[in-house]
Amino acid sequence: MLTAEFHFELPPELIAQQPAAKRDGSRLLVLQRKSGEIAHRAFSELPNFFQPGDVLVLNNSRVIPARLHGKNFATGGKFELLLLEENAVNDWWAMLRPGKRAQIGTRIRLQEKNGATTNFFAEVVEINPEGHRRLKFSGTENIFSQLDFLGELPLPPYIERTGEKPEDRERYQTVYSQPAGSVAAPTAGLHFTPEILEKIRARGVTICFVTLHVGAGTFLPVKAEKIINHKMHAERFEIGKETVLAVNAAKKNGKKVFAVGTTATRAMETVARLNAGKLNAHAGKTDIFIFPPAEFQIIDALLTNFHLPESTLLMLVSAFAAPGEKLRGRELILQTYAAAIRERYRFFSYGDAMLIL
């Protein structure tokens, strides 16, 4: 299949620039994938779609303030740094802008969020084929512990405003986020409130978690002409015993497993492919790329946001809409997106939600 087959035109004004006034105040498009039927609901109605014994799986990774600013120690030239992955203490892969000026040996003095200089430094020690820079930090025992002081949340580029707003510190995190490590939010979870989660539990549903630290590569456009030639960035994830027991029991008893987001989906389907269709406790990395025609061994329902054209996320959702079919899922999702555009749904990270059943 060609990447261009997953293109659609989106009016710019439908790209959500701010979160909804209330977390659960977003809209919910419900797609019945077998019939193609679409219903327009409110996210607050989500608990109504669960039955006793079902399992809801959420990604509890916490977004780190990964966007840093600094100046070339030799020339004073400005740099923006986006941390991608920690190799070891004070040793990170990062994207730098402007990249051409960040050659090996370049030393960058970091700044506070208000622009004041610090005594923390980053030195470029390696450049990989993708153009990412490996940075060694100095002046602190662990730069990770300084990120709240130095960094900004890495809002995606389609949110067109300079810097973060105070509310972003709360609203670009899920209410259940725990282990820090993502450089982009698992956005399908942003709609949940403690009250919604409690209503779901009250229906006899088990709520459990996986941890997948979302990397910037997840959201990059696919540049390969043929999607099969695209290479996913590896992301760290972990699935614990409690989640394994709940999910495997639900599958055995004919109950549904609801995945919140493509990240939770990718974590569980990665392990299922390694373990004959079942989950087991696992910690490692995944670069799984799910696109049509793919089969799904764990998840029965997917809650997700509306994704960018030609993105790996849109391809995964298309695969889930018609498992094992090459064309129908893409056609169904693009038709559904066209309906969402007509109904003026809000798209992308701070946008509305979609439930595929």
Backbone hydrogen bonds in HBPLUS format (Angstrom, degrees):
<---DONOR---> <-ACCEPTOR-->    atom                        ^
c    i                          cat <-CA-CA->   ^        H-A-AA   ^      H-
h    n   atom  resd res      DA  || num        DHA   H-A  angle D-A-AA Bond
n    s   type  num  typ     dist DA aas  dist angle  dist       angle   num
A0227-ILE N   A0001-MET O   3.08 MM 226  6.13 154.4  2.15 149.6 157.7     1
A0005-GLU N   A0002-LEU O   3.04 MM   3  5.49 152.8  2.11 110.3 118.4     2
A0003-THR N   A0225-GLU O   2.93 MM 222  5.61 165.2  1.95 144.8 149.3     3
A0006-PHE N   A0003-THR O   2.98 MM   3  5.76 167.1  2.00 124.4 128.2     4
A0007-HIS N   A0004-ALA O   3.26 MM   3  5.39 143.4  2.40 116.4 113.1     5
A0310-GLU N   A0006-PHE O   2.93 MM 304  4.87 155.8  1.99 138.5 133.5     6
A0014-LEU N   A0011-PRO O   2.93 MM   3  5.75 169.0  1.94 130.0 133.7     7
A0015-ILE N   A0012-PRO O   3.11 MM   3  5.63 168.9  2.12 118.3 121.2     8
A0347-PHE N   A0014-LEU O   2.75 MM 333  5.87 173.0  1.75 166.6 168.2     9
A0016-ALA N   A0347-PHE O   3.20 MM 331  5.76 162.2  2.23 142.3 147.0    10
A0025-GLY N   A0022-LYS O   2.92 MM   3  4.87 160.9  1.96 110.6 113.7    11
A0043-PHE N   A0026-SER O   3.01 MM  17  5.69 170.6  2.02 150.5 148.2    12
A0353-ALA N   A0027-ARG O   3.03 MM 326  6.17 173.2  2.03 157.7 156.4    13
A0028-LEU N   A0041-ARG O   2.80 MM  13  4.88 165.1  1.82 134.0 129.5    14
A0041-ARG N   A0028-LEU O   2.75 MM  13  4.88 161.7  1.78 155.9 158.6    15
A0029-LEU N   A0353-ALA O   3.01 MM 324  6.42 163.7  2.04 144.7 145.0    16
A0355-LEU N   A0029-LEU O   2.78 MM 326  6.18 160.0  1.82 157.7 164.1    17
A0030-VAL N   A0039-ALA O   2.84 MM   9  5.08 174.9  1.84 157.0 158.8    18
A0039-ALA N   A0030-VAL O   2.89 MM   9  5.08 150.4  1.98 143.7 152.3    19
A0031-LEU N   A0355-LEU O   2.81 MM 324  6.16 165.7  1.83 163.5 168.2    20
A0357-LEU N   A0031-LEU O   2.91 MM 326  6.21 168.6  1.92 165.9 169.4    21
A0032-GLN N   A0037-GLU O   2.91 MM   5  5.23 170.2  1.92 158.6 162.0    22
A0036-GLY N   A0032-GLN O   2.67 MM   4  5.34 143.7  1.80 156.6 168.3    23
A0045-GLU N   A0042-ALA O   2.91 MM   3  5.57 163.0  1.94 119.8 125.5    24
A0046-LEU N   A0043-PHE O   2.92 MM   3  5.42 168.9  1.93 123.6 126.1    25
A0048-ASN N   A0045-GLU O   2.99 MM   3  5.80 151.4  2.08 128.3 135.4    26
A0049-PHE N   A0046-LEU O   2.98 MM   3  5.80 173.7  1.98 133.4 135.5    27
A0050-PHE N   A0047-PRO O   3.28 MM   3  5.82 167.8  2.30 121.5 121.8    28
A0054-ASP N   A0051-GLN O   3.06 MM   3  5.77 161.6  2.09 144.7 146.4    29
A0053-GLY N   A0204-GLY O   2.91 MM 151  5.89 178.8  1.91 136.8 137.2    30
A0206-THR N   A0054-ASP O   3.07 MM 152  6.50 158.4  2.12 159.3 157.8    31
A0055-VAL N   A0256-LYS O   2.94 MM 201  6.38 158.7  1.99 161.4 167.5    32
A0258-PHE N   A0055-VAL O   2.76 MM 203  6.03 173.4  1.76 173.5 172.4    33
A0056-LEU N   A0206-THR O   2.85 MM 150  6.23 162.5  1.88 159.3 164.4    34
A0208-CYS N   A0056-LEU O   2.94 MM 152  6.30 165.3  1.96 168.0 172.0    35
A0057-VAL N   A0258-PHE O   2.85 MM 201  6.15 165.2  1.88 172.2 177.2    36
A0260-VAL N   A0057-VAL O   2.95 MM 203  6.07 154.3  2.01 176.6 172.1    37
A0058-LEU N   A0208-CYS O   3.01 MM 150  6.44 159.9  2.05 150.0 153.9    38
A0210-VAL N   A0058-LEU O   2.90 MM 152  6.22 152.9  1.97 152.0 157.8    39
A0060-ASN N   A0210-VAL O   2.98 MM 150  6.38 155.5  2.04 164.7 169.2    40
A0178-GLN N   A0060-ASN O   2.80 MM 118  5.77 163.3  1.83 167.4 161.5    41
A0062-ARG N   A0179-PRO O   2.79 MM 117  5.59 159.0  1.83 141.6 140.0    42
A0181-GLY N   A0062-ARG O   2.90 MM 119  5.96 158.2  1.94 164.7 159.7    43
A0182-SER N   A0062-ARG O   3.04 MM 120  5.82 157.3  2.10 139.4 141.0    44
A0064-ILE N   A0182-SER O   2.87 MM 118  5.98 162.4  1.90 169.5 163.9    45
A0066-ALA N   A0064-ILE O   2.75 MM   2  5.31 125.0  2.05 114.6  97.4    46
A0083-LEU N   A0066-ALA O   3.00 MM  17  5.11 165.9  2.02 143.1 143.0    47
A0067-ARG N   A0152-GLU O   3.06 MM  85  5.07 167.0  2.08 159.0 155.3    48
A0152-GLU N   A0067-ARG O   2.92 MM  85  5.07 150.7  2.01 136.8 146.3    49
A0068-LEU N   A0081-LEU O   2.76 MM  13  4.94 162.7  1.79 148.8 154.5    50
A0081-LEU N   A0068-LEU O   2.82 MM  13  4.94 170.8  1.83 140.2 143.3    51
A0111-GLN N   A0069-HIS O   2.84 MM  42  5.66 153.1  1.91 156.7 148.9    52
A0070-GLY N   A0079-PHE O   3.07 MM   9  5.26 156.3  2.13 146.5 146.7    53
A0079-PHE N   A0070-GLY O   2.80 MM   9  5.26 154.1  1.86 155.8 151.1    54
A0071-LYS N   A0109-ARG O   2.92 MM  38  5.32 152.2  1.99 141.5 146.7    55
A0109-ARG N   A0071-LYS O   2.80 MM  38  5.32 163.1  1.83 159.7 155.2    56
A0072-ASN N   A0077-GLY O   2.66 MM   5  5.03 159.7  1.70 147.7 154.4    57
A0076-GLY N   A0072-ASN O   2.73 MM   4  4.75 149.7  1.82 135.0 142.2    58
A0073-PHE N   A0107-ARG O   2.78 MM  34  5.65 175.7  1.79 157.3 158.4    59
A0080-GLU N   A0097-ARG O   2.86 MM  17  5.20 154.1  1.92 150.9 159.2    60
A0097-ARG N   A0080-GLU O   2.96 MM  17  5.20 150.8  2.04 148.6 156.1    61
A0082-LEU N   A0095-MET O   2.84 MM  13  5.08 158.4  1.88 154.2 158.5    62
A0095-MET N   A0082-LEU O   2.91 MM  13  5.08 157.5  1.96 142.5 146.2    63
A0084-LEU N   A0093-TRP O   2.81 MM   9  5.46 164.8  1.83 153.3 149.4    64
A0085-GLU N   A0093-TRP O   3.35 MM   8  5.26 158.2  2.40 131.0 133.9    65
A0093-TRP N   A0085-GLU O   2.85 MM   8  5.26 161.9  1.88 155.7 161.4    66
A0087-ASN N   A0091-ASP O   2.75 MM   4  5.42 158.2  1.80 151.5 158.2    67
A0088-ALA N   A0091-ASP O   3.29 MM   3  5.03 160.2  2.33 134.7 137.2    68
A0091-ASP N   A0088-ALA O   2.98 MM   3  5.03 146.7  2.09 139.4 130.8    69
A0137-PHE N   A0090-ASN O   2.92 MM  47  4.86 161.3  1.96 133.0 139.1    70
A0092-TRP N   A0135-LEU O   3.03 MM  43  5.29 157.4  2.08 148.7 154.8    71
A0135-LEU N   A0092-TRP O   2.68 MM  43  5.29 169.7  1.69 166.4 168.9    72
A0094-ALA N   A0133-ARG O   2.80 MM  39  5.29 145.1  1.92 147.4 159.2    73
A0133-ARG N   A0094-ALA O   2.80 MM  39  5.29 157.9  1.85 166.8 165.6    74
A0101-ARG N   A0098-PRO O   3.33 MM   3  5.89 145.5  2.46 110.3 118.4    75
A0102-ALA N   A0099-GLY O   2.92 MM   3  5.18 158.3  1.97 111.6 118.9    76
A0106-THR N   A0103-GLN O   2.92 MM   3  5.61 161.7  1.95 145.5 147.2    77
A0105-GLY N   A0124-VAL O   2.79 MM  19  5.35 171.0  1.80 146.9 149.5    78
A0124-VAL N   A0106-THR O   2.96 MM  18  5.45 160.6  2.00 155.4 161.1    79
A0108-ILE N   A0122-ALA O   2.74 MM  14  5.08 167.9  1.75 154.7 159.1    80
A0122-ALA N   A0108-ILE O   2.83 MM  14  5.08 151.9  1.91 143.7 153.0    81
A0110-LEU N   A0120-PHE O   2.93 MM  10  5.60 165.4  1.95 153.5 157.9    82
A0118-THR N   A0110-LEU O   3.12 MM   8  5.84 135.0  2.34 171.9 159.7    83
A0112-GLU N   A0116-ALA O   2.69 MM   4  5.17 164.6  1.72 157.0 162.4    84
A0115-GLY N   A0112-GLU O   2.94 MM   3  5.18 161.9  1.98 112.3 116.8    85
A0121-PHE N   A0138-SER O   2.98 MM  17  5.21 164.7  2.00 139.1 143.3    86
A0138-SER N   A0121-PHE O   2.90 MM  17  5.21 148.3  2.01 142.4 147.6    87
A0123-GLU N   A0136-LYS O   2.95 MM  13  5.26 155.3  2.02 136.1 143.7    88
A0136-LYS N   A0123-GLU O   2.99 MM  13  5.26 156.1  2.05 142.6 149.3    89
A0125-VAL N   A0134-ARG O   2.86 MM   9  5.65 171.8  1.87 164.3 167.0    90
A0134-ARG N   A0126-GLU O   2.83 MM   8  4.95 167.2  1.84 142.5 144.0    91
A0128-ASN N   A0132-HIS O   3.06 MM   4  5.59 160.3  2.10 154.0 159.8    92
A0131-GLY N   A0128-ASN O   2.85 MM   3  5.40 163.6  1.87 122.6 127.9    93
A0145-SER N   A0142-ASN O   3.06 MM   3  5.74 139.0  2.24 116.5 124.8    94
A0146-GLN N   A0143-ILE O   2.93 MM   3  5.16 152.8  2.00 108.7 117.7    95
A0147-LEU N   A0144-PHE O   3.35 MM   3  5.48 166.9  2.36 107.1 111.0    96
A0149-PHE N   A0146-GLN O   3.01 MM   3  5.34 130.6  2.26 106.8 120.2    97
A0150-LEU N   A0146-GLN O   2.90 MM   4  6.09 146.5  2.01 151.0 162.0    98
A0151-GLY N   A0147-LEU O   2.66 MM   4  4.96 156.3  1.71 138.5 147.1    99
A0155-LEU N   A0153-LEU O   2.87 MM   2  5.82 131.3  2.11 111.6  96.5   100
A0159-ILE N   A0156-PRO O   3.05 MM   3  5.82 165.5  2.07 122.8 127.4   101
A0161-ARG N   A0159-ILE O   3.01 MM   2  6.03 130.0  2.27 109.2  94.5   102
A0168-ASP N   A0165-LYS O   2.85 MM   3  5.32 142.8  1.99 113.7 125.1   103
A0169-ARG N   A0166-PRO O   3.28 MM   3  5.85 143.6  2.42 110.5 118.1   104
A0170-GLU N   A0167-GLU O   3.07 MM   3  5.47 140.4  2.24 106.7 117.0   105
A0171-ARG N   A0167-GLU O   2.81 MM   4  5.98 178.3  1.81 163.7 163.3   106
A0172-TYR N   A0168-ASP O   2.92 MM   4  5.20 155.0  1.99 136.8 138.2   107
A0173-GLN N   A0170-GLU O   3.32 MM   3  5.67 142.1  2.47 114.4 114.8   108
A0177-SER N   A0174-THR O   3.32 MM   3  5.27 168.9  2.33 107.7 107.9   109
A0183-VAL N   A0214-VAL O   2.86 MM  31  5.96 170.8  1.86 166.7 166.1   110
A0187-THR N   A0185-ALA O   2.97 MM   2  5.12 118.2  2.36 108.4  91.3   111
A0189-GLY N   A0186-PRO O   3.11 MM   3  6.13 160.1  2.15 131.2 135.4   112
A0190-LEU N   A0187-THR O   3.06 MM   3  5.30 161.9  2.09 111.3 117.0   113
A0192-PHE N   A0189-GLY O   3.29 MM   3  5.83 159.5  2.33 116.4 121.3   114
A0197-LEU N   A0193-THR O   3.09 MM   4  6.37 166.7  2.11 157.4 160.6   115
A0198-GLU N   A0194-PRO O   2.97 MM   4  6.15 151.1  2.05 142.7 150.7   116
A0199-LYS N   A0195-GLU O   2.99 MM   4  6.26 153.4  2.06 147.7 154.4   117
A0200-ILE N   A0196-ILE O   3.03 MM   4  6.33 150.1  2.12 147.7 155.7   118
A0201-ARG N   A0197-LEU O   2.98 MM   4  6.29 159.8  2.02 149.0 154.1   119
A0202-ALA N   A0198-GLU O   2.92 MM   4  6.11 152.6  2.00 145.5 153.3   120
A0203-ARG N   A0200-ILE O   3.11 MM   3  5.36 150.6  2.20 104.8 113.6   121
A0204-GLY N   A0201-ARG O   2.88 MM   3  5.44 152.4  1.96 124.3 125.6   122
A0211-THR N   A0238-GLU O   2.99 MM  27  5.19 166.6  2.01 157.7 160.1   123
A0238-GLU N   A0211-THR O   2.72 MM  27  5.19 142.9  1.85 147.7 158.0   124
A0213-HIS N   A0236-ARG O   2.91 MM  23  5.63 154.1  1.97 160.6 169.1   125
A0218-THR N   A0215-GLY O   3.18 MM   3  5.83 154.1  2.25 115.8 121.6   126
A0219-PHE N   A0216-ALA O   3.17 MM   3  5.88 146.4  2.28 117.8 124.3   127
A0220-LEU N   A0217-GLY O   3.24 MM   3  5.15 158.9  2.29 101.5 107.9   128
A0222-VAL N   A0310-GLU O   3.31 MM  88  6.21 167.8  2.33 160.2 162.6   129
A0229-ASN N   A0226-LYS O   2.98 MM   3  5.72 159.6  2.03 121.6 127.7   130
A0230-HIS N   A0227-ILE O   3.02 MM   3  5.39 167.5  2.03 115.7 119.3   131
A0235-GLU N   A0286-THR O   2.94 MM  51  5.43 153.1  2.01 137.6 143.4   132
A0286-THR N   A0235-GLU O   2.90 MM  51  5.43 150.0  1.99 142.2 150.2   133
A0237-PHE N   A0284-GLY O   2.87 MM  47  5.71 161.4  1.90 154.2 156.1   134
A0284-GLY N   A0237-PHE O   3.05 MM  47  5.71 163.3  2.07 158.8 162.9   135
A0239-ILE N   A0282-HIS O   2.80 MM  43  5.27 159.7  1.84 158.3 164.2   136
A0282-HIS N   A0239-ILE O   3.01 MM  43  5.27 153.6  2.08 139.8 148.0   137
A0244-VAL N   A0240-GLY O   3.14 MM   4  6.40 159.2  2.19 149.0 155.5   138
A0245-LEU N   A0241-LYS O   2.93 MM   4  6.16 164.5  1.95 157.8 160.1   139
A0246-ALA N   A0242-GLU O   3.16 MM   4  6.35 162.4  2.20 144.4 149.1   140
A0247-VAL N   A0243-THR O   2.94 MM   4  6.05 171.8  1.94 157.8 160.0   141
A0248-ASN N   A0244-VAL O   2.96 MM   4  5.97 168.4  1.98 152.6 156.4   142
A0249-ALA N   A0245-LEU O   3.05 MM   4  6.01 150.9  2.13 139.6 147.6   143
A0250-ALA N   A0246-ALA O   3.05 MM   4  6.24 156.2  2.11 144.4 150.8   144
A0251-LYS N   A0247-VAL O   2.98 MM   4  6.27 164.4  2.01 157.2 160.8   145
A0252-LYS N   A0248-ASN O   3.01 MM   4  6.15 156.0  2.07 141.7 148.5   146
A0253-ASN N   A0249-ALA O   2.97 MM   4  6.13 146.4  2.09 145.5 154.3   147
A0255-LYS N   A0250-ALA O   2.85 MM   5  4.81 157.2  1.90 151.6 148.3   148
A0254-GLY N   A0251-LYS O   3.36 MM   3  5.27 166.7  2.38 101.9 105.0   149
A0300-ASP N   A0257-VAL O   2.85 MM  43  5.25 171.3  1.86 148.9 151.7   150
A0301-ALA N   A0257-VAL O   3.23 MM  44  6.40 143.7  2.37 150.2 144.6   151
A0259-ALA N   A0301-ALA O   2.92 MM  42  6.29 165.8  1.94 159.7 157.9   152
A0303-LEU N   A0259-ALA O   2.94 MM  44  6.26 170.1  1.95 166.7 169.5   153
A0261-GLY N   A0303-LEU O   2.71 MM  42  5.73 146.1  1.83 161.7 172.2   154
A0265-THR N   A0261-GLY O   3.26 MM   4  6.44 156.4  2.32 139.7 146.7   155
A0266-ARG N   A0262-THR O   2.87 MM   4  6.00 160.8  1.90 143.1 147.8   156
A0267-ALA N   A0263-THR O   3.02 MM   4  6.23 159.0  2.07 150.2 155.5   157
A0268-MET N   A0264-ALA O   3.13 MM   4  6.33 172.2  2.13 151.5 153.0   158
A0269-GLU N   A0265-THR O   2.89 MM   4  6.01 169.9  1.90 160.3 163.8   159
A0270-THR N   A0266-ARG O   2.96 MM   4  5.85 144.9  2.09 138.0 146.7   160
A0271-VAL N   A0267-ALA O   3.36 MM   4  6.66 162.0  2.39 147.4 150.0   161
A0272-ALA N   A0268-MET O   2.95 MM   4  6.19 159.8  1.99 150.9 157.3   162
A0273-ARG N   A0269-GLU O   3.09 MM   4  6.15 151.6  2.17 140.8 146.4   163
A0274-LEU N   A0271-VAL O   2.96 MM   3  5.07 137.1  2.15  99.7 112.7   164
A0275-ASN N   A0271-VAL O   3.03 MM   4  6.12 117.8  2.44 141.6 158.2   165
A0275-ASN N   A0272-ALA O   3.16 MM   3  5.00 147.5  2.27  95.9 105.6   166
A0277-GLY N   A0272-ALA O   2.87 MM   5  4.34 161.0  1.91 146.8 140.5   167
A0278-LYS N   A0275-ASN O   3.11 MM   3  5.55 163.3  2.14 117.8 123.0   168
A0324-GLY N   A0294-ALA O   2.90 MM  30  5.01 144.7  2.03 118.7 122.2   169
A0302-LEU N   A0356-ILE O   3.04 MM  54  5.18 158.6  2.08 143.7 150.3   170
A0356-ILE N   A0302-LEU O   2.84 MM  54  5.18 167.7  1.85 150.2 154.3   171
A0304-THR N   A0354-MET O   2.83 MM  50  5.29 165.3  1.85 156.9 162.0   172
A0354-MET N   A0304-THR O   2.67 MM  50  5.29 145.6  1.79 167.7 172.9   173
A0348-PHE N   A0306-PHE O   2.99 MM  42  5.31 147.8  2.09 135.8 146.0   174
A0315-MET N   A0311-SER O   3.18 MM   4  6.51 151.2  2.27 144.0 152.1   175
A0316-LEU N   A0312-THR O   2.96 MM   4  6.21 152.3  2.04 144.1 150.6   176
A0317-VAL N   A0313-LEU O   3.03 MM   4  6.29 167.7  2.04 152.3 155.1   177
A0318-SER N   A0314-LEU O   2.95 MM   4  6.11 153.3  2.03 142.2 149.9   178
A0319-ALA N   A0315-MET O   2.98 MM   4  6.24 149.5  2.07 143.4 151.4   179
A0320-PHE N   A0316-LEU O   2.98 MM   4  6.33 155.2  2.04 152.1 158.9   180
A0321-ALA N   A0317-VAL O   2.99 MM   4  6.23 142.1  2.14 145.2 155.4   181
A0322-ALA N   A0319-ALA O   3.33 MM   3  5.71 147.7  2.44 105.1 113.0   182
A0325-GLU N   A0322-ALA O   3.08 MM   3  5.63 160.8  2.12 140.9 141.6   183
A0331-GLU N   A0327-LEU O   3.14 MM   4  6.36 170.7  2.15 161.2 164.0   184
A0332-LEU N   A0328-ARG O   2.80 MM   4  5.96 159.3  1.84 155.7 161.8   185
A0333-ILE N   A0329-GLY O   2.93 MM   4  6.08 164.4  1.96 150.6 154.5   186
A0334-LEU N   A0330-ARG O   2.95 MM   4  6.10 167.2  1.96 154.2 158.1   187
A0335-GLN N   A0331-GLU O   2.98 MM   4  6.09 151.6  2.07 142.2 150.1   188
A0336-THR N   A0332-LEU O   2.90 MM   4  6.11 151.6  1.98 143.0 151.5   189
A0337-TYR N   A0333-ILE O   2.75 MM   4  6.01 156.6  1.80 153.6 160.1   190
A0338-ALA N   A0334-LEU O   2.97 MM   4  6.12 151.4  2.06 138.6 146.3   191
A0339-ALA N   A0335-GLN O   3.05 MM   4  6.38 147.2  2.16 140.9 149.5   192
A0340-ALA N   A0336-THR O   2.89 MM   4  6.23 152.3  1.96 146.1 154.4   193
A0341-ILE N   A0337-TYR O   2.85 MM   4  6.14 151.6  1.93 150.1 157.5   194
A0342-ARG N   A0338-ALA O   3.02 MM   4  6.28 156.2  2.08 142.8 149.2   195
A0343-GLU N   A0339-ALA O   2.96 MM   4  6.20 146.8  2.07 144.8 154.1   196
A0345-TYR N   A0340-ALA O   2.92 MM   5  5.29 177.0  1.92 152.5 153.3   197
A0344-ARG N   A0341-ILE O   3.08 MM   3  4.93 158.0  2.13 100.5 106.6   198
A0352-ASP N   A0346-ARG O   2.75 MM   6  5.26 158.2  1.80 132.4 134.1   199
A0351-GLY N   A0348-PHE O   2.85 MM   3  5.11 159.4  1.89 122.9 126.5   200
